[in-house]
Amino acid sequence: MSELFHECGVAAVYHLNGAASPLLSSDDPIQASRLIPRMLLDMQNRGQLSAGMTTYQSGRGQLIDTHKEVGSVQEVFRMSHPGKHKSILDEHDGL
């Protein structure tokens, strides 16, 4: 497991006040975090062994929340299981 600490890539999404990104399926800026798994997929070809994201939401009891696991982006975010994938994204909505 020591290989997990040798390389990493970072992707970030920050919502500015105004219009939401046309990449989102909703105009709700709190769903900006839904762009992260797609960004991580683009970076995955660099030899990634794990994936995750941390989101911020001021209205949530826990201001920042993290979802991370060992595995590919597809595995960590359960992208082949639409219901599980949606559940992870719903739980970690944030900016």
N, CA, C and O atoms as CSV, one atom per row, in Angstrom:
chain,resi,resn,atom,element,x,y,z
A,1,MET,N,N,0.799,-1.193,0.000
A,1,MET,CA,C,0.000,0.000,0.000
A,1,MET,C,C,0.846,1.263,0.000
A,1,MET,O,O,0.303,2.350,-0.201
A,2,SER,N,N,2.146,1.166,0.216
A,2,SER,CA,C,2.966,2.374,0.269
A,2,SER,C,C,2.953,3.129,-1.063
A,2,SER,O,O,3.257,4.322,-1.091
A,3,GLU,N,N,2.611,2.468,-2.150
A,3,GLU,CA,C,2.561,3.134,-3.457
A,3,GLU,C,C,1.535,4.253,-3.495
A,3,GLU,O,O,1.644,5.162,-4.319
A,4,LEU,N,N,0.533,4.202,-2.613
A,4,LEU,CA,C,-0.519,5.208,-2.606
A,4,LEU,C,C,0.008,6.602,-2.315
A,4,LEU,O,O,-0.654,7.589,-2.636
A,5,PHE,N,N,1.185,6.703,-1.715
A,5,PHE,CA,C,1.713,7.995,-1.316
A,5,PHE,C,C,2.752,8.550,-2.285
A,5,PHE,O,O,3.278,9.639,-2.051
A,6,HIS,N,N,3.062,7.842,-3.356
A,6,HIS,CA,C,4.107,8.282,-4.272
A,6,HIS,C,C,3.637,9.330,-5.270
A,6,HIS,O,O,4.394,10.246,-5.594
A,7,GLU,N,N,2.439,9.222,-5.752
A,7,GLU,CA,C,1.932,10.149,-6.758
A,7,GLU,C,C,0.502,10.516,-6.431
A,7,GLU,O,O,-0.237,9.723,-5.848
A,8,CYS,N,N,0.121,11.705,-6.803
A,8,CYS,CA,C,-1.273,12.079,-6.653
A,8,CYS,C,C,-1.595,13.182,-7.647
A,8,CYS,O,O,-0.707,13.881,-8.136
A,9,GLY,N,N,-2.850,13.319,-7.928
A,9,GLY,CA,C,-3.340,14.404,-8.766
A,9,GLY,C,C,-4.488,15.057,-8.032
A,9,GLY,O,O,-5.219,14.396,-7.295
A,10,VAL,N,N,-4.646,16.334,-8.228
A,10,VAL,CA,C,-5.701,17.071,-7.540
A,10,VAL,C,C,-6.574,17.765,-8.571
A,10,VAL,O,O,-6.080,18.415,-9.493
A,11,ALA,N,N,-7.875,17.615,-8.400
A,11,ALA,CA,C,-8.852,18.318,-9.230
A,11,ALA,C,C,-9.728,19.136,-8.291
A,11,ALA,O,O,-10.048,18.690,-7.190
A,12,ALA,N,N,-10.111,20.317,-8.718
A,12,ALA,CA,C,-10.936,21.168,-7.857
A,12,ALA,C,C,-12.037,21.834,-8.664
A,12,ALA,O,O,-11.869,22.149,-9.842
A,13,VAL,N,N,-13.156,22.037,-8.008
A,13,VAL,CA,C,-14.276,22.781,-8.584
A,13,VAL,C,C,-14.649,23.846,-7.565
A,13,VAL,O,O,-14.831,23.553,-6.383
A,14,TYR,N,N,-14.762,25.070,-8.027
A,14,TYR,CA,C,-15.162,26.161,-7.146
A,14,TYR,C,C,-16.285,26.908,-7.834
A,14,TYR,O,O,-16.152,27.304,-8.992
A,15,HIS,N,N,-17.381,27.102,-7.138
A,15,HIS,CA,C,-18.534,27.788,-7.723
A,15,HIS,C,C,-18.456,29.277,-7.424
A,15,HIS,O,O,-18.390,29.680,-6.262
A,16,LEU,N,N,-18.465,30.094,-8.474
A,16,LEU,CA,C,-18.531,31.541,-8.317
A,16,LEU,C,C,-19.986,31.959,-8.378
A,16,LEU,O,O,-20.779,31.341,-9.089
A,17,ASN,N,N,-20.347,32.991,-7.649
A,17,ASN,CA,C,-21.723,33.483,-7.701
A,17,ASN,C,C,-22.092,33.865,-9.128
A,17,ASN,O,O,-21.282,34.438,-9.856
A,18,GLY,N,N,-23.295,33.548,-9.512
A,18,GLY,CA,C,-23.750,33.800,-10.871
A,18,GLY,C,C,-24.307,32.521,-11.455
A,18,GLY,O,O,-24.814,31.665,-10.730
A,19,ALA,N,N,-24.214,32.394,-12.750
A,19,ALA,CA,C,-24.775,31.233,-13.449
A,19,ALA,C,C,-23.991,29.964,-13.133
A,19,ALA,O,O,-22.764,29.986,-13.037
A,20,ALA,N,N,-24.706,28.871,-12.975
A,20,ALA,CA,C,-24.079,27.559,-12.760
A,20,ALA,C,C,-23.468,27.075,-14.071
A,20,ALA,O,O,-23.834,27.559,-15.142
A,21,SER,N,N,-22.558,26.142,-13.996
A,21,SER,CA,C,-21.890,25.595,-15.171
A,21,SER,C,C,-22.876,24.858,-16.061
A,21,SER,O,O,-23.769,24.174,-15.561
A,22,PRO,N,N,-22.727,24.989,-17.381
A,22,PRO,CA,C,-23.577,24.213,-18.287
A,22,PRO,C,C,-23.283,22.714,-18.215
A,22,PRO,O,O,-24.034,21.910,-18.766
A,23,LEU,N,N,-22.205,22.338,-17.545
A,23,LEU,CA,C,-21.876,20.920,-17.374
A,23,LEU,C,C,-22.753,20.246,-16.330
A,23,LEU,O,O,-22.834,19.018,-16.290
A,24,LEU,N,N,-23.415,21.038,-15.479
A,24,LEU,CA,C,-24.295,20.484,-14.451
A,24,LEU,C,C,-25.682,20.249,-15.022
A,24,LEU,O,O,-26.138,20.996,-15.888
A,25,SER,N,N,-26.351,19.216,-14.540
A,25,SER,CA,C,-27.710,18.920,-14.995
A,25,SER,C,C,-28.738,19.769,-14.261
A,25,SER,O,O,-29.928,19.713,-14.572
A,26,SER,N,N,-28.287,20.554,-13.289
A,26,SER,CA,C,-29.168,21.385,-12.474
A,26,SER,C,C,-28.552,22.776,-12.338
A,26,SER,O,O,-27.337,22.928,-12.464
A,27,ASP,N,N,-29.368,23.780,-12.087
A,27,ASP,CA,C,-28.855,25.133,-11.842
A,27,ASP,C,C,-28.444,25.318,-10.385
A,27,ASP,O,O,-28.020,26.407,-9.998
A,28,ASP,N,N,-28.565,24.272,-9.575
A,28,ASP,CA,C,-28.240,24.345,-8.158
A,28,ASP,C,C,-26.717,24.269,-7.974
A,28,ASP,O,O,-26.129,23.225,-8.254
A,29,PRO,N,N,-26.067,25.341,-7.514
A,29,PRO,CA,C,-24.604,25.319,-7.380
A,29,PRO,C,C,-24.096,24.298,-6.371
A,29,PRO,O,O,-22.923,23.927,-6.424
A,30,ILE,N,N,-24.939,23.833,-5.453
A,30,ILE,CA,C,-24.506,22.862,-4.454
A,30,ILE,C,C,-24.149,21.523,-5.115
A,30,ILE,O,O,-23.506,20.677,-4.494
A,31,GLN,N,N,-24.564,21.335,-6.366
A,31,GLN,CA,C,-24.256,20.099,-7.078
A,31,GLN,C,C,-22.957,20.198,-7.884
A,31,GLN,O,O,-22.666,19.318,-8.695
A,32,ALA,N,N,-22.185,21.249,-7.670
A,32,ALA,CA,C,-20.911,21.401,-8.380
A,32,ALA,C,C,-19.985,20.214,-8.138
A,32,ALA,O,O,-19.175,19.876,-9.001
A,33,SER,N,N,-20.095,19.582,-6.980
A,33,SER,CA,C,-19.235,18.434,-6.661
A,33,SER,C,C,-19.476,17.260,-7.600
A,33,SER,O,O,-18.638,16.361,-7.676
A,34,ARG,N,N,-20.576,17.242,-8.304
A,34,ARG,CA,C,-20.868,16.142,-9.235
A,34,ARG,C,C,-19.926,16.144,-10.436
A,34,ARG,O,O,-19.883,15.166,-11.182
A,35,LEU,N,N,-19.178,17.215,-10.633
A,35,LEU,CA,C,-18.200,17.274,-11.716
A,35,LEU,C,C,-16.903,16.554,-11.356
A,35,LEU,O,O,-16.139,16.184,-12.248
A,36,ILE,N,N,-16.643,16.351,-10.064
A,36,ILE,CA,C,-15.373,15.777,-9.617
A,36,ILE,C,C,-15.109,14.371,-10.156
A,36,ILE,O,O,-14.012,14.139,-10.665
A,37,PRO,N,N,-16.054,13.405,-10.078
A,37,PRO,CA,C,-15.736,12.071,-10.603
A,37,PRO,C,C,-15.324,12.082,-12.068
A,37,PRO,O,O,-14.433,11.331,-12.465
A,38,ARG,N,N,-15.959,12.920,-12.872
A,38,ARG,CA,C,-15.566,12.986,-14.294
A,38,ARG,C,C,-14.162,13.562,-14.454
A,38,ARG,O,O,-13.402,13.114,-15.313
A,39,MET,N,N,-13.815,14.546,-13.636
A,39,MET,CA,C,-12.469,15.107,-13.693
A,39,MET,C,C,-11.434,14.066,-13.271
A,39,MET,O,O,-10.363,13.970,-13.871
A,40,LEU,N,N,-11.758,13.291,-12.241
A,40,LEU,CA,C,-10.842,12.253,-11.778
A,40,LEU,C,C,-10.654,11.163,-12.827
A,40,LEU,O,O,-9.562,10.609,-12.955
A,41,LEU,N,N,-11.703,10.852,-13.575
A,41,LEU,CA,C,-11.574,9.865,-14.658
A,41,LEU,C,C,-10.546,10.327,-15.684
A,41,LEU,O,O,-9.764,9.522,-16.188
A,42,ASP,N,N,-10.545,11.613,-15.991
A,42,ASP,CA,C,-9.576,12.150,-16.946
A,42,ASP,C,C,-8.144,12.029,-16.431
A,42,ASP,O,O,-7.211,11.886,-17.222
A,43,MET,N,N,-7.965,12.084,-15.119
A,43,MET,CA,C,-6.632,12.002,-14.522
A,43,MET,C,C,-6.188,10.568,-14.232
A,43,MET,O,O,-5.001,10.328,-14.011
A,44,GLN,N,N,-7.098,9.632,-14.230
A,44,GLN,CA,C,-6.837,8.271,-13.782
A,44,GLN,C,C,-5.751,7.556,-14.571
A,44,GLN,O,O,-5.085,6.681,-14.018
A,45,ASN,N,N,-5.550,7.884,-15.807
A,45,ASN,CA,C,-4.579,7.178,-16.638
A,45,ASN,C,C,-3.139,7.383,-16.193
A,45,ASN,O,O,-2.225,6.861,-16.830
A,46,ARG,N,N,-2.917,8.115,-15.134
A,46,ARG,CA,C,-1.576,8.376,-14.624
A,46,ARG,C,C,-1.126,7.299,-13.640
A,46,ARG,O,O,-0.086,7.459,-13.001
A,47,GLY,N,N,-1.873,6.214,-13.502
A,47,GLY,CA,C,-1.487,5.136,-12.599
A,47,GLY,C,C,-2.140,5.224,-11.237
A,47,GLY,O,O,-1.583,4.743,-10.250
A,48,GLN,N,N,-3.262,5.805,-11.172
A,48,GLN,CA,C,-3.970,6.025,-9.915
A,48,GLN,C,C,-4.381,4.718,-9.246
A,48,GLN,O,O,-4.876,3.809,-9.913
A,49,LEU,N,N,-4.179,4.619,-7.940
A,49,LEU,CA,C,-4.546,3.434,-7.172
A,49,LEU,C,C,-5.706,3.683,-6.232
A,49,LEU,O,O,-6.233,2.739,-5.644
A,50,SER,N,N,-6.116,4.933,-6.076
A,50,SER,CA,C,-7.239,5.268,-5.203
A,50,SER,C,C,-7.879,6.556,-5.707
A,50,SER,O,O,-7.327,7.248,-6.563
A,51,ALA,N,N,-9.053,6.865,-5.158
A,51,ALA,CA,C,-9.769,8.072,-5.575
A,51,ALA,C,C,-10.617,8.564,-4.424
A,51,ALA,O,O,-10.919,7.823,-3.489
A,52,GLY,N,N,-10.996,9.823,-4.507
A,52,GLY,CA,C,-11.866,10.381,-3.491
A,52,GLY,C,C,-12.141,11.841,-3.760
A,52,GLY,O,O,-11.594,12.436,-4.689
A,53,MET,N,N,-13.001,12.410,-2.928
A,53,MET,CA,C,-13.291,13.837,-3.033
A,53,MET,C,C,-13.696,14.349,-1.661
A,53,MET,O,O,-14.214,13.606,-0.827
A,54,THR,N,N,-13.451,15.620,-1.448
A,54,THR,CA,C,-13.880,16.308,-0.242
A,54,THR,C,C,-14.725,17.491,-0.682
A,54,THR,O,O,-14.327,18.249,-1.566
A,55,THR,N,N,-15.896,17.650,-0.064
A,55,THR,CA,C,-16.795,18.742,-0.425
A,55,THR,C,C,-17.074,19.622,0.781
A,55,THR,O,O,-16.951,19.195,1.929
A,56,TYR,N,N,-17.453,20.856,0.494
A,56,TYR,CA,C,-17.804,21.839,1.518
A,56,TYR,C,C,-19.256,22.237,1.323
A,56,TYR,O,O,-19.707,22.452,0.198
A,57,GLN,N,N,-19.986,22.332,2.432
A,57,GLN,CA,C,-21.358,22.824,2.379
A,57,GLN,C,C,-21.657,23.510,3.702
A,57,GLN,O,O,-21.649,22.873,4.755
A,58,SER,N,N,-21.920,24.816,3.646
A,58,SER,CA,C,-22.103,25.590,4.874
A,58,SER,C,C,-23.346,25.176,5.651
A,58,SER,O,O,-23.378,25.340,6.871
A,59,GLY,N,N,-24.368,24.645,4.989
A,59,GLY,CA,C,-25.596,24.253,5.665
A,59,GLY,C,C,-25.563,22.857,6.260
A,59,GLY,O,O,-26.546,22.422,6.861
A,60,ARG,N,N,-24.472,22.156,6.110
A,60,ARG,CA,C,-24.348,20.778,6.598
A,60,ARG,C,C,-23.740,20.793,7.988
A,60,ARG,O,O,-22.913,21.655,8.286
A,61,GLY,N,N,-24.126,19.867,8.835
A,61,GLY,CA,C,-23.577,19.778,10.183
A,61,GLY,C,C,-22.064,19.654,10.183
A,61,GLY,O,O,-21.388,20.256,11.018
A,62,GLN,N,N,-21.535,18.882,9.259
A,62,GLN,CA,C,-20.092,18.708,9.099
A,62,GLN,C,C,-19.701,19.528,7.870
A,62,GLN,O,O,-20.066,19.166,6.752
A,63,LEU,N,N,-18.968,20.621,8.057
A,63,LEU,CA,C,-18.687,21.551,6.955
A,63,LEU,C,C,-17.996,20.897,5.773
A,63,LEU,O,O,-18.367,21.146,4.627
A,64,ILE,N,N,-16.991,20.059,6.034
A,64,ILE,CA,C,-16.353,19.329,4.946
A,64,ILE,C,C,-16.589,17.844,5.157
A,64,ILE,O,O,-16.592,17.354,6.286
A,65,ASP,N,N,-16.786,17.139,4.056
A,65,ASP,CA,C,-17.070,15.711,4.109
A,65,ASP,C,C,-16.257,15.030,3.021
A,65,ASP,O,O,-16.151,15.547,1.909
A,66,THR,N,N,-15.687,13.884,3.329
A,66,THR,CA,C,-14.803,13.186,2.396
A,66,THR,C,C,-15.326,11.793,2.075
A,66,THR,O,O,-15.804,11.070,2.949
A,67,HIS,N,N,-15.221,11.439,0.801
A,67,HIS,CA,C,-15.492,10.074,0.348
A,67,HIS,C,C,-14.231,9.617,-0.362
A,67,HIS,O,O,-13.822,10.238,-1.344
A,68,LYS,N,N,-13.596,8.531,0.115
A,68,LYS,CA,C,-12.374,8.025,-0.517
A,68,LYS,C,C,-12.259,6.528,-0.284
A,68,LYS,O,O,-12.717,6.000,0.730
A,69,GLU,N,N,-11.643,5.863,-1.239
A,69,GLU,CA,C,-11.403,4.422,-1.154
A,69,GLU,C,C,-10.244,4.053,-2.071
A,69,GLU,O,O,-9.861,4.828,-2.948
A,70,VAL,N,N,-9.699,2.880,-1.863
A,70,VAL,CA,C,-8.712,2.328,-2.783
A,70,VAL,C,C,-9.471,1.731,-3.950
A,70,VAL,O,O,-10.462,1.028,-3.748
A,71,GLY,N,N,-9.027,1.997,-5.161
A,71,GLY,CA,C,-9.656,1.479,-6.367
A,71,GLY,C,C,-9.715,2.548,-7.439
A,71,GLY,O,O,-9.318,3.693,-7.220
A,72,SER,N,N,-10.207,2.168,-8.579
A,72,SER,CA,C,-10.336,3.124,-9.682
A,72,SER,C,C,-11.496,4.078,-9.404
A,72,SER,O,O,-12.320,3.823,-8.526
A,73,VAL,N,N,-11.552,5.162,-10.145
A,73,VAL,CA,C,-12.648,6.124,-10.007
A,73,VAL,C,C,-13.980,5.412,-10.224
A,73,VAL,O,O,-14.934,5.641,-9.480
A,74,GLN,N,N,-14.051,4.551,-11.238
A,74,GLN,CA,C,-15.278,3.790,-11.527
A,74,GLN,C,C,-15.714,2.990,-10.311
A,74,GLN,O,O,-16.900,2.953,-9.983
A,75,GLU,N,N,-14.756,2.346,-9.637
A,75,GLU,CA,C,-15.073,1.513,-8.475
A,75,GLU,C,C,-15.442,2.366,-7.258
A,75,GLU,O,O,-16.442,2.098,-6.592
A,76,VAL,N,N,-14.646,3.380,-6.973
A,76,VAL,CA,C,-14.844,4.199,-5.772
A,76,VAL,C,C,-16.174,4.934,-5.805
A,76,VAL,O,O,-16.848,5.049,-4.782
A,77,PHE,N,N,-16.557,5.437,-6.983
A,77,PHE,CA,C,-17.809,6.193,-7.091
A,77,PHE,C,C,-18.961,5.334,-7.623
A,77,PHE,O,O,-20.020,5.862,-7.963
A,78,ARG,N,N,-18.760,4.003,-7.698
A,78,ARG,CA,C,-19.793,3.033,-8.100
A,78,ARG,C,C,-20.501,3.469,-9.390
A,78,ARG,O,O,-21.728,3.425,-9.479
A,79,MET,N,N,-19.720,3.884,-10.376
A,79,MET,CA,C,-20.281,4.462,-11.594
A,79,MET,C,C,-21.055,3.458,-12.454
A,79,MET,O,O,-21.866,3.860,-13.287
A,80,SER,N,N,-20.814,2.169,-12.262
A,80,SER,CA,C,-21.572,1.175,-13.026
A,80,SER,C,C,-22.884,0.801,-12.337
A,80,SER,O,O,-23.645,-0.014,-12.859
A,81,HIS,N,N,-23.154,1.385,-11.176
A,81,HIS,CA,C,-24.394,1.169,-10.425
A,81,HIS,C,C,-25.063,2.526,-10.212
A,81,HIS,O,O,-24.797,3.188,-9.209
A,82,PRO,N,N,-25.930,2.952,-11.138
A,82,PRO,CA,C,-26.511,4.305,-11.081
A,82,PRO,C,C,-27.104,4.684,-9.724
A,82,PRO,O,O,-26.919,5.817,-9.280
A,83,GLY,N,N,-27.796,3.789,-9.065
A,83,GLY,CA,C,-28.398,4.100,-7.776
A,83,GLY,C,C,-27.360,4.373,-6.697
A,83,GLY,O,O,-27.482,5.333,-5.936
A,84,LYS,N,N,-26.332,3.521,-6.634
A,84,LYS,CA,C,-25.265,3.700,-5.651
A,84,LYS,C,C,-24.453,4.960,-5.957
A,84,LYS,O,O,-24.073,5.698,-5.049
A,85,HIS,N,N,-24.191,5.198,-7.246
A,85,HIS,CA,C,-23.450,6.390,-7.666
A,85,HIS,C,C,-24.196,7.657,-7.246
A,85,HIS,O,O,-23.601,8.577,-6.686
A,86,LYS,N,N,-25.486,7.698,-7.514
A,86,LYS,CA,C,-26.311,8.854,-7.148
A,86,LYS,C,C,-26.322,9.049,-5.632
A,86,LYS,O,O,-26.261,10.179,-5.149
A,87,SER,N,N,-26.399,7.958,-4.892
A,87,SER,CA,C,-26.416,8.031,-3.432
A,87,SER,C,C,-25.130,8.664,-2.892
A,87,SER,O,O,-25.180,9.502,-1.992
A,88,ILE,N,N,-23.978,8.261,-3.443
A,88,ILE,CA,C,-22.699,8.833,-3.022
A,88,ILE,C,C,-22.668,10.326,-3.327
A,88,ILE,O,O,-22.269,11.129,-2.483
A,89,LEU,N,N,-23.091,10.698,-4.537
A,89,LEU,CA,C,-23.079,12.113,-4.910
A,89,LEU,C,C,-24.063,12.922,-4.097
A,89,LEU,O,O,-23.761,14.051,-3.711
A,90,ASP,N,N,-25.241,12.369,-3.828
A,90,ASP,CA,C,-26.226,13.077,-3.001
A,90,ASP,C,C,-25.687,13.315,-1.588
A,90,ASP,O,O,-25.857,14.396,-1.024
A,91,GLU,N,N,-25.037,12.299,-1.027
A,91,GLU,CA,C,-24.504,12.399,0.327
A,91,GLU,C,C,-23.386,13.430,0.434
A,91,GLU,O,O,-23.196,14.046,1.483
A,92,HIS,N,N,-22.649,13.612,-0.656
A,92,HIS,CA,C,-21.485,14.503,-0.636
A,92,HIS,C,C,-21.678,15.742,-1.496
A,92,HIS,O,O,-20.701,16.319,-1.974
A,93,ASP,N,N,-22.936,16.166,-1.701
A,93,ASP,CA,C,-23.173,17.418,-2.420
A,93,ASP,C,C,-22.414,18.528,-1.741
A,93,ASP,O,O,-22.315,18.566,-0.514
A,94,GLY,N,N,-21.880,19.427,-2.528
A,94,GLY,CA,C,-21.164,20.555,-1.951
A,94,GLY,C,C,-20.514,21.392,-3.021
A,94,GLY,O,O,-20.623,21.118,-4.216
A,95,LEU,N,N,-19.853,22.395,-2.570
A,95,LEU,CA,C,-19.177,23.338,-3.472
A,95,LEU,C,C,-17.713,23.016,-3.551
A,95,LEU,O,O,-16.969,23.694,-4.258
